[in-house]
Amino acid sequence: MESSRRLQRPASHVIFDMDGVLLDTERFYTQATQITVGRYGKTFDWSLKSNMVGRPALQAARYLVEALDLPITPEDYVGEREALLVQLVPESQPMPGARELTAALAELGVSQSVATSSSGRLYDLKTQRHRDWFRVFSVVIVGDDHRVGRGKPAPDIFLVAAQEVRVDPRECVVIEDSPAGIAAALAAGMQAVAVPDPAMDRTRFADADLIVDSLAELSPSDLGFGERTIW
């Protein structure tokens, strides 16, 4: 396991981002976005996606419409892309090591939740084949929850998750794949573990407490649960 530094304090609750962390959905977003911008002769690549991943849909759309000078509004872009995502995301599969890590944490009695920028509608479609698995999470906070005033990189969604389980934010560790998500976790006063996409520049995760290539590399002891291993 590669780490930027070890966790500085024990945790009592784990908060997972969903897209690109628990479920392999990012490829669907890339596909749907390219189809949408391709209608206007544009190309979507990682130089753009790296600035969008983890952010609320409309916020990311504003960035993309301006960056590519698309002749549509951000709202129109979101609508076009969502129509494609609705067809694609029910095929979502677990990311490597995700089910195993959450099961190992559950065996130890560790409280776990999900905090995702996805809308409630897309969350339901992404998880419809994984209902049994997602029962392990005591709380799920989605991006269009009325209590989430600001999206990542603001800390709101993580603070709502902590409040729901009545845990001090400082006792939470967040597992994220985006720079915006890491920034949101740290702004909430939580520790943060980064699981970046291989295409992402690792320097953008320099503030994370740990950096790993995959959840398959991560064990409960690495997060401070159960018997500690020597790093």
C-alpha positions in Angstrom: 0.0 0.0 0.0 1.3 3.4 -0.9 0.7 6.1 1.7 1.4 9.8 1.9 1.4 9.5 5.7 -0.4 7.3 8.3 -3.7 8.2 9.9 -3.1 10.6 12.7 -5.9 9.6 15.0 -8.4 6.7 15.5 -11.7 6.8 13.7 -15.1 5.4 14.6 -17.0 5.8 11.3 -16.1 5.3 7.6 -17.8 7.4 4.9 -17.5 6.2 1.3 -18.0 8.1 -1.8 -19.7 5.9 -4.3 -18.8 6.6 -8.0 -15.3 5.3 -8.7 -14.9 4.1 -5.1 -17.6 1.6 -4.4 -19.0 1.3 -7.9 -17.3 1.3 -11.3 -19.5 4.1 -12.8 -17.0 6.6 -14.1 -16.7 4.9 -17.5 -20.4 5.5 -17.9 -20.0 9.2 -17.2 -17.2 9.4 -19.7 -19.2 7.6 -22.3 -22.4 9.7 -21.8 -20.5 12.9 -21.7 -18.6 12.2 -24.9 -21.8 11.3 -26.7 -23.4 14.5 -25.5 -20.5 16.9 -26.4 -19.7 14.9 -29.6 -23.0 16.1 -31.0 -21.4 19.5 -31.1 -18.0 18.3 -32.5 -16.3 18.4 -29.2 -14.0 15.9 -27.4 -14.1 15.1 -23.7 -10.9 13.9 -22.1 -9.2 13.7 -18.8 -7.9 17.2 -18.9 -11.5 18.2 -18.5 -12.8 15.3 -16.5 -10.2 15.7 -13.8 -11.7 19.1 -12.9 -15.3 17.7 -12.8 -15.1 14.4 -11.0 -16.7 14.4 -7.6 -18.5 17.7 -8.1 -22.3 18.2 -8.3 -23.8 17.7 -11.7 -24.7 21.3 -12.4 -21.5 22.7 -11.1 -19.5 20.3 -13.3 -21.8 21.2 -16.3 -21.1 24.9 -15.9 -17.4 24.2 -16.1 -17.7 21.9 -19.2 -20.1 24.2 -21.1 -17.7 27.1 -20.7 -14.5 25.0 -21.3 -15.8 23.6 -24.5 -17.9 26.6 -25.5 -20.9 24.4 -26.0 -24.0 26.1 -27.6 -26.3 24.8 -24.8 -27.0 25.7 -21.2 -25.6 23.7 -18.4 -29.1 22.7 -17.5 -29.6 21.3 -21.1 -26.3 19.5 -20.9 -27.3 17.8 -17.6 -30.6 16.8 -19.0 -29.1 15.3 -22.2 -26.4 13.4 -20.3 -28.8 12.1 -17.6 -31.0 10.6 -20.2 -28.0 8.5 -21.4 -26.9 7.7 -17.8 -30.3 6.3 -17.0 -29.7 3.6 -19.7 -26.1 2.9 -18.7 -25.7 3.0 -14.9 -28.0 0.0 -14.0 -25.0 -2.1 -15.3 -22.7 -0.7 -12.5 -20.4 -3.3 -11.0 -18.3 -3.1 -7.7 -14.9 -1.6 -7.8 -12.1 -4.1 -6.9 -12.0 -4.8 -3.2 -15.0 -2.7 -2.3 -17.4 -5.5 -1.2 -14.6 -7.2 0.6 -13.5 -4.1 2.6 -17.0 -3.1 3.6 -17.8 -6.7 4.7 -14.6 -6.8 6.7 -15.5 -3.5 8.4 -19.0 -4.7 9.1 -17.6 -7.9 10.7 -15.8 -5.7 13.1 -18.9 -3.7 13.9 -17.6 -0.6 12.2 -20.3 2.0 11.3 -20.3 2.9 7.6 -22.2 5.3 5.4 -22.2 6.6 1.8 -22.0 10.3 0.8 -22.4 10.7 -3.0 -22.9 13.7 -5.3 -25.2 11.5 -7.4 -28.9 12.4 -7.4 -31.3 10.1 -5.5 -32.6 8.8 -8.9 -29.2 7.8 -10.2 -28.2 6.3 -6.9 -31.3 4.0 -7.0 -30.4 3.0 -10.6 -26.7 2.4 -9.8 -27.5 0.3 -6.7 -30.5 -1.6 -7.9 -28.5 -4.8 -8.5 -26.6 -4.4 -5.2 -29.4 -3.9 -2.6 -28.1 -6.7 -0.3 -24.6 -5.2 -0.3 -25.7 -1.6 0.3 -27.6 -2.7 3.4 -24.2 -2.6 5.2 -24.4 1.2 5.1 -26.3 2.8 8.0 -26.8 6.0 6.2 -26.8 7.1 2.5 -26.7 10.9 1.7 -27.2 11.8 -1.9 -26.3 15.0 -3.7 -29.9 16.3 -4.0 -30.7 15.8 -0.3 -32.2 19.1 0.8 -29.8 19.3 3.7 -26.8 19.5 1.5 -26.6 23.2 0.7 -23.3 23.1 -1.2 -21.7 20.3 -3.1 -18.1 19.1 -2.9 -15.5 20.6 -2.3 -17.6 22.2 0.4 -17.9 19.9 3.4 -21.7 19.9 3.7 -22.5 16.3 2.5 -20.0 14.8 4.9 -21.2 16.9 7.8 -24.7 15.8 7.1 -23.6 12.1 7.1 -21.8 12.6 10.4 -24.8 14.3 12.0 -27.1 11.5 10.8 -25.0 8.8 12.7 -24.3 11.2 15.6 -20.6 11.0 15.3 -18.1 13.8 15.7 -16.6 14.7 12.3 -13.1 14.3 13.7 -13.9 10.6 14.3 -14.8 10.0 10.6 -12.5 8.8 7.8 -13.6 9.5 4.3 -12.7 7.3 1.2 -12.7 9.3 -2.0 -11.5 9.2 -5.6 -11.6 12.9 -6.4 -9.6 16.0 -5.4 -12.9 17.8 -4.7 -14.0 15.0 -2.4 -10.7 15.0 -0.5 -11.0 18.7 0.0 -14.5 18.4 1.3 -13.5 15.7 3.8 -10.6 17.8 5.1 -12.8 20.9 5.3 -15.2 18.8 7.4 -12.4 18.1 9.9 -12.3 14.4 8.8 -9.4 12.2 7.8 -9.3 11.3 4.1 -8.1 8.3 2.1 -7.7 8.8 -1.6 -8.2 6.1 -4.2 -7.4 8.0 -7.4 -8.2 6.9 -10.9 -4.9 5.8 -12.6 -5.4 8.7 -15.1 -5.5 11.3 -12.3 -2.4 13.3 -11.3 -1.4 12.0 -7.9 0.0 15.4 -6.8 -3.6 16.6 -6.6 -4.1 14.3 -3.7 -1.1 15.5 -1.7 -3.3 16.5 1.3 -4.9 13.1 1.7 -3.9 11.2 4.8 -3.5 8.0 2.8 -3.3 7.2 -0.9 -3.9 3.8 -2.3 -4.3 2.4 -5.8 -7.3 0.3 -5.0 -9.6 -0.7 -2.1 -8.2 -4.2 -2.6 -5.0 -2.8 -1.0 -6.9 -1.4 2.0 -7.7 -3.4 5.2 -9.6 -2.3 8.3 -6.3 -2.2 10.3 -5.0 0.4 7.8 -7.9 2.6 8.9 -7.3 1.9 12.6 -9.9 -0.8 13.1 -9.1 -4.2 14.5 -5.5 -5.3 15.1 -3.0 -2.8 13.7 -0.4 -3.8 11.2 3.0 -2.2 10.9 3.2 0.1 8.0 
